[in-house]
Amino acid sequence: MTEVSIGEDYPKQQARLRKLRADVARLPVHSVFFYLMALDSALHNAEEAAISGDIVEMLRAYNEMREFES
C-alpha cells in the first residue's frame, strides 16, 4: 500500500464524501436520514478544521471521513 500524506488525501476524502452524499441522497429519505446527517456532520467538521488550520482537528476529521464506506 502506498502511503499518502494527509495534505494530499484530505481533499480527496472530502470529494469522496460529497459524491457519496449525492449518491445516498437519491435513496428514500426515511431509510438514509441518519446516514445523511452523519455525512453532513463529517463534511462540516472537515471544512471547519481545514479553515481553522488546527492540525489535531484536521486529523480527527480526516479519520472520521475515512470511516465512511463508499
mmJSON file of the N, C-alpha and C atoms, coordinates in Angstrom:
{"data_MODEL":{"atom_site":{
"group_PDB":["ATOM","ATOM","ATOM","ATOM","ATOM","ATOM","ATOM","ATOM","ATOM","ATOM","ATOM","ATOM","ATOM","ATOM","ATOM","ATOM","ATOM","ATOM","ATOM","ATOM","ATOM","ATOM","ATOM","ATOM","ATOM","ATOM","ATOM","ATOM","ATOM","ATOM","ATOM","ATOM","ATOM","ATOM","ATOM","ATOM","ATOM","ATOM","ATOM","ATOM","ATOM","ATOM","ATOM","ATOM","ATOM","ATOM","ATOM","ATOM","ATOM","ATOM","ATOM","ATOM","ATOM","ATOM","ATOM","ATOM","ATOM","ATOM","ATOM","ATOM","ATOM","ATOM","ATOM","ATOM","ATOM","ATOM","ATOM","ATOM","ATOM","ATOM","ATOM","ATOM","ATOM","ATOM","ATOM","ATOM","ATOM","ATOM","ATOM","ATOM","ATOM","ATOM","ATOM","ATOM","ATOM","ATOM","ATOM","ATOM","ATOM","ATOM","ATOM","ATOM","ATOM","ATOM","ATOM","ATOM","ATOM","ATOM","ATOM","ATOM","ATOM","ATOM","ATOM","ATOM","ATOM","ATOM","ATOM","ATOM","ATOM","ATOM","ATOM","ATOM","ATOM","ATOM","ATOM","ATOM","ATOM","ATOM","ATOM","ATOM","ATOM","ATOM","ATOM","ATOM","ATOM","ATOM","ATOM","ATOM","ATOM","ATOM","ATOM","ATOM","ATOM","ATOM","ATOM","ATOM","ATOM","ATOM","ATOM","ATOM","ATOM","ATOM","ATOM","ATOM","ATOM","ATOM","ATOM","ATOM","ATOM","ATOM","ATOM","ATOM","ATOM","ATOM","ATOM","ATOM","ATOM","ATOM","ATOM","ATOM","ATOM","ATOM","ATOM","ATOM","ATOM","ATOM","ATOM","ATOM","ATOM","ATOM","ATOM","ATOM","ATOM","ATOM","ATOM","ATOM","ATOM","ATOM","ATOM","ATOM","ATOM","ATOM","ATOM","ATOM","ATOM","ATOM","ATOM","ATOM","ATOM","ATOM","ATOM","ATOM","ATOM","ATOM","ATOM","ATOM","ATOM","ATOM","ATOM","ATOM","ATOM","ATOM","ATOM","ATOM","ATOM","ATOM","ATOM","ATOM","ATOM","ATOM"],
"id":[1,2,3,4,5,6,7,8,9,10,11,12,13,14,15,16,17,18,19,20,21,22,23,24,25,26,27,28,29,30,31,32,33,34,35,36,37,38,39,40,41,42,43,44,45,46,47,48,49,50,51,52,53,54,55,56,57,58,59,60,61,62,63,64,65,66,67,68,69,70,71,72,73,74,75,76,77,78,79,80,81,82,83,84,85,86,87,88,89,90,91,92,93,94,95,96,97,98,99,100,101,102,103,104,105,106,107,108,109,110,111,112,113,114,115,116,117,118,119,120,121,122,123,124,125,126,127,128,129,130,131,132,133,134,135,136,137,138,139,140,141,142,143,144,145,146,147,148,149,150,151,152,153,154,155,156,157,158,159,160,161,162,163,164,165,166,167,168,169,170,171,172,173,174,175,176,177,178,179,180,181,182,183,184,185,186,187,188,189,190,191,192,193,194,195,196,197,198,199,200,201,202,203,204,205,206,207,208,209,210],
"type_symbol":["N","C","C","N","C","C","N","C","C","N","C","C","N","C","C","N","C","C","N","C","C","N","C","C","N","C","C","N","C","C","N","C","C","N","C","C","N","C","C","N","C","C","N","C","C","N","C","C","N","C","C","N","C","C","N","C","C","N","C","C","N","C","C","N","C","C","N","C","C","N","C","C","N","C","C","N","C","C","N","C","C","N","C","C","N","C","C","N","C","C","N","C","C","N","C","C","N","C","C","N","C","C","N","C","C","N","C","C","N","C","C","N","C","C","N","C","C","N","C","C","N","C","C","N","C","C","N","C","C","N","C","C","N","C","C","N","C","C","N","C","C","N","C","C","N","C","C","N","C","C","N","C","C","N","C","C","N","C","C","N","C","C","N","C","C","N","C","C","N","C","C","N","C","C","N","C","C","N","C","C","N","C","C","N","C","C","N","C","C","N","C","C","N","C","C","N","C","C","N","C","C","N","C","C","N","C","C","N","C","C"],
"label_atom_id":["N","CA","C","N","CA","C","N","CA","C","N","CA","C","N","CA","C","N","CA","C","N","CA","C","N","CA","C","N","CA","C","N","CA","C","N","CA","C","N","CA","C","N","CA","C","N","CA","C","N","CA","C","N","CA","C","N","CA","C","N","CA","C","N","CA","C","N","CA","C","N","CA","C","N","CA","C","N","CA","C","N","CA","C","N","CA","C","N","CA","C","N","CA","C","N","CA","C","N","CA","C","N","CA","C","N","CA","C","N","CA","C","N","CA","C","N","CA","C","N","CA","C","N","CA","C","N","CA","C","N","CA","C","N","CA","C","N","CA","C","N","CA","C","N","CA","C","N","CA","C","N","CA","C","N","CA","C","N","CA","C","N","CA","C","N","CA","C","N","CA","C","N","CA","C","N","CA","C","N","CA","C","N","CA","C","N","CA","C","N","CA","C","N","CA","C","N","CA","C","N","CA","C","N","CA","C","N","CA","C","N","CA","C","N","CA","C","N","CA","C","N","CA","C","N","CA","C","N","CA","C","N","CA","C","N","CA","C","N","CA","C","N","CA","C"],
"label_alt_id":[null,null,null,null,null,null,null,null,null,null,null,null,null,null,null,null,null,null,null,null,null,null,null,null,null,null,null,null,null,null,null,null,null,null,null,null,null,null,null,null,null,null,null,null,null,null,null,null,null,null,null,null,null,null,null,null,null,null,null,null,null,null,null,null,null,null,null,null,null,null,null,null,null,null,null,null,null,null,null,null,null,null,null,null,null,null,null,null,null,null,null,null,null,null,null,null,null,null,null,null,null,null,null,null,null,null,null,null,null,null,null,null,null,null,null,null,null,null,null,null,null,null,null,null,null,null,null,null,null,null,null,null,null,null,null,null,null,null,null,null,null,null,null,null,null,null,null,null,null,null,null,null,null,null,null,null,null,null,null,null,null,null,null,null,null,null,null,null,null,null,null,null,null,null,null,null,null,null,null,null,null,null,null,null,null,null,null,null,null,null,null,null,null,null,null,null,null,null,null,null,null,null,null,null,null,null,null,null,null,null],
"label_comp_id":["MET","MET","MET","THR","THR","THR","GLU","GLU","GLU","VAL","VAL","VAL","SER","SER","SER","ILE","ILE","ILE","GLY","GLY","GLY","GLU","GLU","GLU","ASP","ASP","ASP","TYR","TYR","TYR","PRO","PRO","PRO","LYS","LYS","LYS","GLN","GLN","GLN","GLN","GLN","GLN","ALA","ALA","ALA","ARG","ARG","ARG","LEU","LEU","LEU","ARG","ARG","ARG","LYS","LYS","LYS","LEU","LEU","LEU","ARG","ARG","ARG","ALA","ALA","ALA","ASP","ASP","ASP","VAL","VAL","VAL","ALA","ALA","ALA","ARG","ARG","ARG","LEU","LEU","LEU","PRO","PRO","PRO","VAL","VAL","VAL","HIS","HIS","HIS","SER","SER","SER","VAL","VAL","VAL","PHE","PHE","PHE","PHE","PHE","PHE","TYR","TYR","TYR","LEU","LEU","LEU","MET","MET","MET","ALA","ALA","ALA","LEU","LEU","LEU","ASP","ASP","ASP","SER","SER","SER","ALA","ALA","ALA","LEU","LEU","LEU","HIS","HIS","HIS","ASN","ASN","ASN","ALA","ALA","ALA","GLU","GLU","GLU","GLU","GLU","GLU","ALA","ALA","ALA","ALA","ALA","ALA","ILE","ILE","ILE","SER","SER","SER","GLY","GLY","GLY","ASP","ASP","ASP","ILE","ILE","ILE","VAL","VAL","VAL","GLU","GLU","GLU","MET","MET","MET","LEU","LEU","LEU","ARG","ARG","ARG","ALA","ALA","ALA","TYR","TYR","TYR","ASN","ASN","ASN","GLU","GLU","GLU","MET","MET","MET","ARG","ARG","ARG","GLU","GLU","GLU","PHE","PHE","PHE","GLU","GLU","GLU","SER","SER","SER"],
"label_asym_id":["A","A","A","A","A","A","A","A","A","A","A","A","A","A","A","A","A","A","A","A","A","A","A","A","A","A","A","A","A","A","A","A","A","A","A","A","A","A","A","A","A","A","A","A","A","A","A","A","A","A","A","A","A","A","A","A","A","A","A","A","A","A","A","A","A","A","A","A","A","A","A","A","A","A","A","A","A","A","A","A","A","A","A","A","A","A","A","A","A","A","A","A","A","A","A","A","A","A","A","A","A","A","A","A","A","A","A","A","A","A","A","A","A","A","A","A","A","A","A","A","A","A","A","A","A","A","A","A","A","A","A","A","A","A","A","A","A","A","A","A","A","A","A","A","A","A","A","A","A","A","A","A","A","A","A","A","A","A","A","A","A","A","A","A","A","A","A","A","A","A","A","A","A","A","A","A","A","A","A","A","A","A","A","A","A","A","A","A","A","A","A","A","A","A","A","A","A","A","A","A","A","A","A","A","A","A","A","A","A","A"],
"label_entity_id":["1","1","1","1","1","1","1","1","1","1","1","1","1","1","1","1","1","1","1","1","1","1","1","1","1","1","1","1","1","1","1","1","1","1","1","1","1","1","1","1","1","1","1","1","1","1","1","1","1","1","1","1","1","1","1","1","1","1","1","1","1","1","1","1","1","1","1","1","1","1","1","1","1","1","1","1","1","1","1","1","1","1","1","1","1","1","1","1","1","1","1","1","1","1","1","1","1","1","1","1","1","1","1","1","1","1","1","1","1","1","1","1","1","1","1","1","1","1","1","1","1","1","1","1","1","1","1","1","1","1","1","1","1","1","1","1","1","1","1","1","1","1","1","1","1","1","1","1","1","1","1","1","1","1","1","1","1","1","1","1","1","1","1","1","1","1","1","1","1","1","1","1","1","1","1","1","1","1","1","1","1","1","1","1","1","1","1","1","1","1","1","1","1","1","1","1","1","1","1","1","1","1","1","1","1","1","1","1","1","1"],
"label_seq_id":[1,1,1,2,2,2,3,3,3,4,4,4,5,5,5,6,6,6,7,7,7,8,8,8,9,9,9,10,10,10,11,11,11,12,12,12,13,13,13,14,14,14,15,15,15,16,16,16,17,17,17,18,18,18,19,19,19,20,20,20,21,21,21,22,22,22,23,23,23,24,24,24,25,25,25,26,26,26,27,27,27,28,28,28,29,29,29,30,30,30,31,31,31,32,32,32,33,33,33,34,34,34,35,35,35,36,36,36,37,37,37,38,38,38,39,39,39,40,40,40,41,41,41,42,42,42,43,43,43,44,44,44,45,45,45,46,46,46,47,47,47,48,48,48,49,49,49,50,50,50,51,51,51,52,52,52,53,53,53,54,54,54,55,55,55,56,56,56,57,57,57,58,58,58,59,59,59,60,60,60,61,61,61,62,62,62,63,63,63,64,64,64,65,65,65,66,66,66,67,67,67,68,68,68,69,69,69,70,70,70],
"pdbx_PDB_ins_code":[null,null,null,null,null,null,null,null,null,null,null,null,null,null,null,null,null,null,null,null,null,null,null,null,null,null,null,null,null,null,null,null,null,null,null,null,null,null,null,null,null,null,null,null,null,null,null,null,null,null,null,null,null,null,null,null,null,null,null,null,null,null,null,null,null,null,null,null,null,null,null,null,null,null,null,null,null,null,null,null,null,null,null,null,null,null,null,null,null,null,null,null,null,null,null,null,null,null,null,null,null,null,null,null,null,null,null,null,null,null,null,null,null,null,null,null,null,null,null,null,null,null,null,null,null,null,null,null,null,null,null,null,null,null,null,null,null,null,null,null,null,null,null,null,null,null,null,null,null,null,null,null,null,null,null,null,null,null,null,null,null,null,null,null,null,null,null,null,null,null,null,null,null,null,null,null,null,null,null,null,null,null,null,null,null,null,null,null,null,null,null,null,null,null,null,null,null,null,null,null,null,null,null,null,null,null,null,null,null,null],
"Cartn_x":[0.845,0.0,0.884,0.601,1.36,0.887,1.837,1.462,1.137,0.105,-0.339,-0.381,0.048,0.027,-1.402,-1.648,-2.982,-3.281,-2.258,-2.458,-2.916,-2.464,-2.843,-4.197,-4.449,-5.651,-6.877,-6.678,-7.779,-8.814,-8.4,-9.41,-10.032,-9.286,-9.852,-10.937,-10.713,-11.72,-12.964,-12.769,-13.913,-14.718,-14.035,-14.719,-15.439,-14.808,-15.422,-16.705,-16.671,-17.864,-18.96,-18.597,-19.612,-20.301,-19.517,-20.1,-20.97,-20.479,-21.239,-22.559,-22.515,-23.721,-24.732,-24.248,-25.143,-25.768,-24.972,-25.495,-26.535,-26.239,-27.144,-28.422,-28.304,-29.462,-30.541,-30.179,-31.162,-32.047,-31.648,-32.424,-33.59,-34.577,-35.717,-35.228,-35.709,-35.238,-35.373,-36.471,-36.695,-35.645,-35.012,-34.038,-32.61,-32.349,-30.967,-30.826,-31.863,-31.855,-30.678,-30.478,-29.406,-28.029,-27.921,-26.655,-26.291,-27.279,-27.031,-26.631,-27.266,-26.887,-25.437,-25.02,-23.64,-22.666,-23.023,-22.182,-22.038,-23.146,-23.12,-22.252,-22.373,-21.58,-20.088,-19.743,-18.343,-17.781,-18.555,-18.101,-17.96,-18.911,-18.843,-17.601,-17.373,-16.199,-14.906,-14.853,-13.658,-13.421,-14.482,-14.345,-13.931,-14.552,-14.206,-12.764,-12.341,-10.967,-9.968,-10.262,-9.365,-9.285,-10.421,-10.445,-9.651,-9.802,-9.118,-7.619,-7.225,-5.818,-5.36,-6.295,-5.988,-5.669,-4.402,-3.947,-4.615,-4.783,-5.419,-6.85,-7.578,-8.958,-8.999,-8.019,-7.959,-7.74,-6.887,-6.655,-7.92,-8.638,-9.908,-10.9,-11.016,-11.949,-11.535,-10.247,-9.73,-10.079,-9.851,-10.184,-11.684,-12.466,-13.925,-14.361,-13.773,-14.128,-13.753,-12.604,-12.132,-13.004,-13.757,-14.619,-15.833,-16.197,-17.368,-17.001,-17.851,-17.648,-18.271,-17.587,-18.13,-19.022],
"Cartn_y":[-1.189,0.0,1.243,2.168,3.393,4.375,4.961,5.949,7.281,7.91,9.192,10.176,11.396,12.391,12.88,13.336,13.86,15.085,15.889,17.067,16.711,15.573,15.094,14.395,13.625,12.792,13.501,14.504,15.213,15.722,16.494,16.974,15.847,14.773,13.62,12.959,12.874,12.297,13.18,14.506,15.412,15.215,15.126,14.926,13.579,12.55,11.223,11.263,11.952,12.043,12.85,13.901,14.689,13.832,13.037,12.146,11.079,10.513,9.518,10.105,11.346,12.002,12.165,12.58,12.747,11.413,10.359,9.031,8.564,8.744,8.295,9.131,10.402,11.297,10.866,10.05,9.568,8.459,7.887,6.81,7.401,6.592,7.101,7.724,8.905,9.678,8.917,8.237,7.563,6.493,5.941,4.879,5.382,6.639,7.144,8.444,8.862,10.16,10.318,9.353,9.472,9.355,8.548,8.422,9.753,10.418,11.72,12.759,12.69,13.615,13.393,12.136,11.821,12.277,12.073,12.541,14.059,14.757,16.216,16.701,16.042,16.405,16.199,15.086,14.801,15.828,16.176,17.187,18.553,18.9,20.177,20.217,19.155,19.097,19.218,18.556,18.609,20.016,20.675,22.033,23.009,22.903,23.792,23.579,22.329,22.026,22.581,22.428,22.938,24.461,25.098,26.563,27.059,26.378,26.821,26.523,25.516,25.143,24.343,23.924,23.146,21.712,21.35,20.044,18.899,19.033,17.974,17.756,18.837,18.722,18.187,18.554,18.033,16.52,16.048,14.611,13.875,14.468,13.872,13.804,14.928,14.989,14.02,13.923,13.021,11.572,11.192,9.831,9.581,10.593,10.464,10.242,10.989,10.835,9.452,8.964,7.669,6.51,6.716,5.655,5.376,6.329,6.145,5.243,4.274,3.341,3.921,3.742,4.204,3.153],
"Cartn_z":[0.0,0.0,0.0,-0.885,-0.987,0.071,0.76,1.766,1.094,1.588,1.054,2.211,1.958,3.026,3.249,4.456,4.779,3.915,3.64,2.797,1.401,0.915,-0.4,-0.378,0.663,0.71,1.29,2.127,2.797,1.788,0.775,-0.181,-0.998,-1.214,-1.928,-1.092,0.21,1.099,1.128,1.159,1.139,-0.151,-1.277,-2.557,-2.583,-2.028,-1.981,-1.16,-0.006,0.83,0.159,-0.563,-1.275,-2.338,-3.064,-4.073,-3.4,-2.312,-1.581,-1.098,-0.608,-0.128,-1.257,-2.419,-3.573,-3.974,-3.949,-4.293,-3.278,-1.994,-0.936,-0.921,-1.264,-1.241,-2.234,-3.208,-4.191,-3.632,-2.518,-1.896,-1.111,-0.762,0.029,1.346,1.637,2.784,4.095,4.295,5.576,5.865,4.821,5.046,5.229,4.887,4.949,5.732,6.389,7.067,8.025,8.898,9.894,9.254,8.215,7.499,6.849,6.234,5.629,6.679,7.833,8.91,9.322,9.431,9.804,8.724,7.459,6.357,6.391,6.552,6.612,7.772,8.897,10.067,9.796,9.186,8.877,7.902,6.888,5.933,6.593,7.432,8.153,9.047,9.789,10.67,9.871,8.721,7.881,7.347,6.904,6.38,7.471,8.63,9.742,10.205,10.27,10.686,9.68,8.4,7.367,7.414,7.61,7.681,8.875,10.011,11.233,11.193,10.405,10.352,11.562,12.394,13.598,13.178,13.271,12.798,13.555,14.862,15.65,15.183,14.972,14.49,13.066,12.252,10.894,10.908,11.802,11.918,12.371,13.32,13.763,12.603,11.889,10.768,9.666,9.412,8.389,8.729,9.954,10.381,10.317,10.669,10.591,9.14,8.211,6.803,6.281,6.686,6.206,6.692,7.75,8.284,7.411,6.558,5.694,4.524,4.28,3.174,1.904,0.824,-0.467,-1.063],
"occupancy":[1.0,1.0,1.0,1.0,1.0,1.0,1.0,1.0,1.0,1.0,1.0,1.0,1.0,1.0,1.0,1.0,1.0,1.0,1.0,1.0,1.0,1.0,1.0,1.0,1.0,1.0,1.0,1.0,1.0,1.0,1.0,1.0,1.0,1.0,1.0,1.0,1.0,1.0,1.0,1.0,1.0,1.0,1.0,1.0,1.0,1.0,1.0,1.0,1.0,1.0,1.0,1.0,1.0,1.0,1.0,1.0,1.0,1.0,1.0,1.0,1.0,1.0,1.0,1.0,1.0,1.0,1.0,1.0,1.0,1.0,1.0,1.0,1.0,1.0,1.0,1.0,1.0,1.0,1.0,1.0,1.0,1.0,1.0,1.0,1.0,1.0,1.0,1.0,1.0,1.0,1.0,1.0,1.0,1.0,1.0,1.0,1.0,1.0,1.0,1.0,1.0,1.0,1.0,1.0,1.0,1.0,1.0,1.0,1.0,1.0,1.0,1.0,1.0,1.0,1.0,1.0,1.0,1.0,1.0,1.0,1.0,1.0,1.0,1.0,1.0,1.0,1.0,1.0,1.0,1.0,1.0,1.0,1.0,1.0,1.0,1.0,1.0,1.0,1.0,1.0,1.0,1.0,1.0,1.0,1.0,1.0,1.0,1.0,1.0,1.0,1.0,1.0,1.0,1.0,1.0,1.0,1.0,1.0,1.0,1.0,1.0,1.0,1.0,1.0,1.0,1.0,1.0,1.0,1.0,1.0,1.0,1.0,1.0,1.0,1.0,1.0,1.0,1.0,1.0,1.0,1.0,1.0,1.0,1.0,1.0,1.0,1.0,1.0,1.0,1.0,1.0,1.0,1.0,1.0,1.0,1.0,1.0,1.0,1.0,1.0,1.0,1.0,1.0,1.0,1.0,1.0,1.0,1.0,1.0,1.0],
"B_iso_or_equiv":[0.0,0.0,0.0,0.0,0.0,0.0,0.0,0.0,0.0,0.0,0.0,0.0,0.0,0.0,0.0,0.0,0.0,0.0,0.0,0.0,0.0,0.0,0.0,0.0,0.0,0.0,0.0,0.0,0.0,0.0,0.0,0.0,0.0,0.0,0.0,0.0,0.0,0.0,0.0,0.0,0.0,0.0,0.0,0.0,0.0,0.0,0.0,0.0,0.0,0.0,0.0,0.0,0.0,0.0,0.0,0.0,0.0,0.0,0.0,0.0,0.0,0.0,0.0,0.0,0.0,0.0,0.0,0.0,0.0,0.0,0.0,0.0,0.0,0.0,0.0,0.0,0.0,0.0,0.0,0.0,0.0,0.0,0.0,0.0,0.0,0.0,0.0,0.0,0.0,0.0,0.0,0.0,0.0,0.0,0.0,0.0,0.0,0.0,0.0,0.0,0.0,0.0,0.0,0.0,0.0,0.0,0.0,0.0,0.0,0.0,0.0,0.0,0.0,0.0,0.0,0.0,0.0,0.0,0.0,0.0,0.0,0.0,0.0,0.0,0.0,0.0,0.0,0.0,0.0,0.0,0.0,0.0,0.0,0.0,0.0,0.0,0.0,0.0,0.0,0.0,0.0,0.0,0.0,0.0,0.0,0.0,0.0,0.0,0.0,0.0,0.0,0.0,0.0,0.0,0.0,0.0,0.0,0.0,0.0,0.0,0.0,0.0,0.0,0.0,0.0,0.0,0.0,0.0,0.0,0.0,0.0,0.0,0.0,0.0,0.0,0.0,0.0,0.0,0.0,0.0,0.0,0.0,0.0,0.0,0.0,0.0,0.0,0.0,0.0,0.0,0.0,0.0,0.0,0.0,0.0,0.0,0.0,0.0,0.0,0.0,0.0,0.0,0.0,0.0,0.0,0.0,0.0,0.0,0.0,0.0],
"pdbx_formal_charge":[null,null,null,null,null,null,null,null,null,null,null,null,null,null,null,null,null,null,null,null,null,null,null,null,null,null,null,null,null,null,null,null,null,null,null,null,null,null,null,null,null,null,null,null,null,null,null,null,null,null,null,null,null,null,null,null,null,null,null,null,null,null,null,null,null,null,null,null,null,null,null,null,null,null,null,null,null,null,null,null,null,null,null,null,null,null,null,null,null,null,null,null,null,null,null,null,null,null,null,null,null,null,null,null,null,null,null,null,null,null,null,null,null,null,null,null,null,null,null,null,null,null,null,null,null,null,null,null,null,null,null,null,null,null,null,null,null,null,null,null,null,null,null,null,null,null,null,null,null,null,null,null,null,null,null,null,null,null,null,null,null,null,null,null,null,null,null,null,null,null,null,null,null,null,null,null,null,null,null,null,null,null,null,null,null,null,null,null,null,null,null,null,null,null,null,null,null,null,null,null,null,null,null,null,null,null,null,null,null,null],
"auth_seq_id":[1,1,1,2,2,2,3,3,3,4,4,4,5,5,5,6,6,6,7,7,7,8,8,8,9,9,9,10,10,10,11,11,11,12,12,12,13,13,13,14,14,14,15,15,15,16,16,16,17,17,17,18,18,18,19,19,19,20,20,20,21,21,21,22,22,22,23,23,23,24,24,24,25,25,25,26,26,26,27,27,27,28,28,28,29,29,29,30,30,30,31,31,31,32,32,32,33,33,33,34,34,34,35,35,35,36,36,36,37,37,37,38,38,38,39,39,39,40,40,40,41,41,41,42,42,42,43,43,43,44,44,44,45,45,45,46,46,46,47,47,47,48,48,48,49,49,49,50,50,50,51,51,51,52,52,52,53,53,53,54,54,54,55,55,55,56,56,56,57,57,57,58,58,58,59,59,59,60,60,60,61,61,61,62,62,62,63,63,63,64,64,64,65,65,65,66,66,66,67,67,67,68,68,68,69,69,69,70,70,70],
"auth_comp_id":["MET","MET","MET","THR","THR","THR","GLU","GLU","GLU","VAL","VAL","VAL","SER","SER","SER","ILE","ILE","ILE","GLY","GLY","GLY","GLU","GLU","GLU","ASP","ASP","ASP","TYR","TYR","TYR","PRO","PRO","PRO","LYS","LYS","LYS","GLN","GLN","GLN","GLN","GLN","GLN","ALA","ALA","ALA","ARG","ARG","ARG","LEU","LEU","LEU","ARG","ARG","ARG","LYS","LYS","LYS","LEU","LEU","LEU","ARG","ARG","ARG","ALA","ALA","ALA","ASP","ASP","ASP","VAL","VAL","VAL","ALA","ALA","ALA","ARG","ARG","ARG","LEU","LEU","LEU","PRO","PRO","PRO","VAL","VAL","VAL","HIS","HIS","HIS","SER","SER","SER","VAL","VAL","VAL","PHE","PHE","PHE","PHE","PHE","PHE","TYR","TYR","TYR","LEU","LEU","LEU","MET","MET","MET","ALA","ALA","ALA","LEU","LEU","LEU","ASP","ASP","ASP","SER","SER","SER","ALA","ALA","ALA","LEU","LEU","LEU","HIS","HIS","HIS","ASN","ASN","ASN","ALA","ALA","ALA","GLU","GLU","GLU","GLU","GLU","GLU","ALA","ALA","ALA","ALA","ALA","ALA","ILE","ILE","ILE","SER","SER","SER","GLY","GLY","GLY","ASP","ASP","ASP","ILE","ILE","ILE","VAL","VAL","VAL","GLU","GLU","GLU","MET","MET","MET","LEU","LEU","LEU","ARG","ARG","ARG","ALA","ALA","ALA","TYR","TYR","TYR","ASN","ASN","ASN","GLU","GLU","GLU","MET","MET","MET","ARG","ARG","ARG","GLU","GLU","GLU","PHE","PHE","PHE","GLU","GLU","GLU","SER","SER","SER"],
"auth_asym_id":["A","A","A","A","A","A","A","A","A","A","A","A","A","A","A","A","A","A","A","A","A","A","A","A","A","A","A","A","A","A","A","A","A","A","A","A","A","A","A","A","A","A","A","A","A","A","A","A","A","A","A","A","A","A","A","A","A","A","A","A","A","A","A","A","A","A","A","A","A","A","A","A","A","A","A","A","A","A","A","A","A","A","A","A","A","A","A","A","A","A","A","A","A","A","A","A","A","A","A","A","A","A","A","A","A","A","A","A","A","A","A","A","A","A","A","A","A","A","A","A","A","A","A","A","A","A","A","A","A","A","A","A","A","A","A","A","A","A","A","A","A","A","A","A","A","A","A","A","A","A","A","A","A","A","A","A","A","A","A","A","A","A","A","A","A","A","A","A","A","A","A","A","A","A","A","A","A","A","A","A","A","A","A","A","A","A","A","A","A","A","A","A","A","A","A","A","A","A","A","A","A","A","A","A","A","A","A","A","A","A"],
"auth_atom_id":["N","CA","C","N","CA","C","N","CA","C","N","CA","C","N","CA","C","N","CA","C","N","CA","C","N","CA","C","N","CA","C","N","CA","C","N","CA","C","N","CA","C","N","CA","C","N","CA","C","N","CA","C","N","CA","C","N","CA","C","N","CA","C","N","CA","C","N","CA","C","N","CA","C","N","CA","C","N","CA","C","N","CA","C","N","CA","C","N","CA","C","N","CA","C","N","CA","C","N","CA","C","N","CA","C","N","CA","C","N","CA","C","N","CA","C","N","CA","C","N","CA","C","N","CA","C","N","CA","C","N","CA","C","N","CA","C","N","CA","C","N","CA","C","N","CA","C","N","CA","C","N","CA","C","N","CA","C","N","CA","C","N","CA","C","N","CA","C","N","CA","C","N","CA","C","N","CA","C","N","CA","C","N","CA","C","N","CA","C","N","CA","C","N","CA","C","N","CA","C","N","CA","C","N","CA","C","N","CA","C","N","CA","C","N","CA","C","N","CA","C","N","CA","C","N","CA","C","N","CA","C","N","CA","C","N","CA","C","N","CA","C","N","CA","C"],
"pdbx_PDB_model_num":[1,1,1,1,1,1,1,1,1,1,1,1,1,1,1,1,1,1,1,1,1,1,1,1,1,1,1,1,1,1,1,1,1,1,1,1,1,1,1,1,1,1,1,1,1,1,1,1,1,1,1,1,1,1,1,1,1,1,1,1,1,1,1,1,1,1,1,1,1,1,1,1,1,1,1,1,1,1,1,1,1,1,1,1,1,1,1,1,1,1,1,1,1,1,1,1,1,1,1,1,1,1,1,1,1,1,1,1,1,1,1,1,1,1,1,1,1,1,1,1,1,1,1,1,1,1,1,1,1,1,1,1,1,1,1,1,1,1,1,1,1,1,1,1,1,1,1,1,1,1,1,1,1,1,1,1,1,1,1,1,1,1,1,1,1,1,1,1,1,1,1,1,1,1,1,1,1,1,1,1,1,1,1,1,1,1,1,1,1,1,1,1,1,1,1,1,1,1,1,1,1,1,1,1,1,1,1,1,1,1]
}}}
